[in-house]
Amino acid sequence: MGNKRPTAVAYTDIHFNRWPQFWKSNEKTRLEWTKEAHNEILKVAVKLKVPSIFCGDMFHDAKKLGNELISDTFPHFDRWYGNNGPVREYAISGNHDQCKNNFIENPSDSYVKTLSNILPKFTCIDLRYVD
């Protein structure tokens, strides 16, 4: 690789979800494992001093999130992408993030767009690009 430096850390399909079918008493939930994996990905971006690029499917259920999942994930996102967060992330909406068919002339609402409106260091780049 020589002296080439990465310009970003890219990842996809994290699928944050409560996943009750995988719960077992006294074990980590699948959501906890997902947050830990997400932490590890973003730690690499911080270490390399590069942005992260998310390529779709932040959440699993395109129609509803539920209060418990919002309560579990939003503090996690704020830690990384809030005003004091260490990571700049650029993201596109995946099919699991959108609530209806997505067209250029009639774009779907999405979780990624909503997060982009809430978190200052999380930027939705659906149908556009960033240099």
C-alpha positions as CSV (number, residue, x, y, z in Angstrom):
1,M,0.0,0.0,0.0
2,G,3.0,2.3,0.3
3,N,2.4,5.7,1.6
4,K,-1.2,5.8,0.4
5,R,-3.7,6.8,3.1
6,P,-7.3,5.8,3.4
7,T,-9.7,8.6,2.7
8,A,-12.7,7.1,4.5
9,V,-14.0,4.0,6.3
10,A,-17.1,2.5,4.5
11,Y,-19.6,0.1,5.9
12,T,-23.2,-1.0,5.2
13,D,-26.1,-3.1,6.5
14,I,-25.7,-2.5,10.3
15,H,-29.5,-3.2,10.8
16,F,-30.1,-1.8,14.3
17,N,-33.0,-3.7,15.7
18,R,-34.3,-5.1,19.0
19,W,-34.3,-8.7,17.6
20,P,-36.3,-10.3,20.5
21,Q,-36.0,-13.8,18.8
22,F,-32.3,-13.8,19.7
23,W,-32.6,-12.8,23.4
24,K,-31.4,-15.1,26.0
25,S,-31.2,-14.4,29.6
26,N,-27.8,-13.3,31.0
27,E,-26.4,-12.8,27.5
28,K,-25.7,-9.7,25.4
29,T,-28.6,-8.9,23.1
30,R,-28.0,-8.7,19.4
31,L,-28.6,-5.0,19.6
32,E,-25.7,-4.7,22.1
33,W,-23.5,-6.6,19.7
34,T,-24.6,-4.4,16.9
35,K,-23.7,-1.2,18.9
36,E,-20.3,-2.7,19.8
37,A,-19.6,-3.5,16.1
38,H,-20.7,0.0,15.1
39,N,-18.3,1.4,17.8
40,E,-15.4,-0.6,16.4
41,I,-16.0,0.6,12.9
42,L,-16.2,4.2,14.0
43,K,-13.1,3.9,16.2
44,V,-11.2,3.0,13.0
45,A,-12.4,6.3,11.4
46,V,-11.3,8.2,14.4
47,K,-7.9,6.5,14.5
48,L,-7.3,7.2,10.8
49,K,-8.8,10.7,11.1
50,V,-11.1,10.1,8.2
51,P,-14.9,10.3,7.8
52,S,-17.1,7.3,7.6
53,I,-19.4,6.4,4.7
54,F,-22.5,4.5,5.4
55,C,-24.0,2.7,2.4
56,G,-27.5,1.9,3.6
57,D,-29.8,-0.1,6.0
58,M,-29.0,1.6,9.3
59,F,-32.2,0.1,10.8
60,H,-34.0,-3.1,10.0
61,D,-37.7,-2.3,10.0
62,A,-38.6,0.2,7.3
63,K,-42.1,0.9,8.7
64,K,-41.5,1.5,12.4
65,L,-38.7,1.9,14.9
66,G,-40.4,1.7,18.3
67,N,-39.7,3.7,21.4
68,E,-37.3,1.2,23.0
69,L,-35.1,1.1,19.9
70,I,-35.0,4.9,19.6
71,S,-34.1,5.1,23.3
72,D,-31.3,2.5,22.8
73,T,-29.8,4.0,19.7
74,F,-30.2,7.8,19.7
75,P,-27.7,8.3,22.7
76,H,-25.3,6.0,20.8
77,F,-25.6,8.1,17.6
78,D,-25.3,11.4,19.5
79,R,-22.1,10.2,21.1
80,W,-20.6,9.7,17.6
81,Y,-22.3,12.3,15.5
82,G,-23.6,14.9,17.9
83,N,-22.0,18.4,18.4
84,N,-19.1,16.8,20.4
85,G,-19.0,13.6,18.4
86,P,-15.6,12.6,16.9
87,V,-16.9,11.3,13.5
88,R,-18.2,12.9,10.4
89,E,-20.4,10.4,8.5
90,Y,-21.9,10.6,5.1
91,A,-24.7,8.2,4.4
92,I,-27.2,7.0,1.9
93,S,-30.6,5.5,2.6
94,G,-31.0,1.8,2.1
95,N,-34.2,0.0,1.3
96,H,-34.7,-0.9,5.0
97,D,-34.4,2.8,5.8
98,Q,-37.1,4.0,3.5
99,C,-40.9,3.7,4.1
100,K,-42.0,3.7,0.5
101,N,-40.7,3.3,-3.1
102,N,-38.0,5.9,-3.7
103,F,-38.0,7.9,-7.0
104,I,-36.0,11.0,-8.0
105,E,-39.2,13.0,-8.6
106,N,-40.9,11.5,-5.4
107,P,-38.2,10.6,-2.8
108,S,-39.1,8.5,0.2
109,D,-38.7,9.6,3.8
110,S,-36.0,7.7,5.4
111,Y,-34.3,7.1,8.8
112,V,-31.0,8.3,7.3
113,K,-32.6,11.6,6.3
114,T,-34.1,12.0,9.7
115,L,-30.8,11.3,11.5
116,S,-29.2,13.9,9.1
117,N,-31.7,16.5,10.3
118,I,-31.0,15.8,14.0
119,L,-27.3,15.0,14.2
120,P,-24.8,17.7,13.0
121,K,-22.0,15.3,12.0
122,F,-24.3,12.8,10.2
123,T,-25.0,13.9,6.6
124,C,-27.5,12.2,4.2
125,I,-26.2,12.4,0.6
126,D,-29.1,10.6,-1.1
127,L,-29.1,11.7,-4.8
128,R,-26.0,13.9,-4.5
129,Y,-22.3,13.7,-3.9
130,V,-19.7,15.2,-1.6
131,D,-16.1,16.0,-2.7
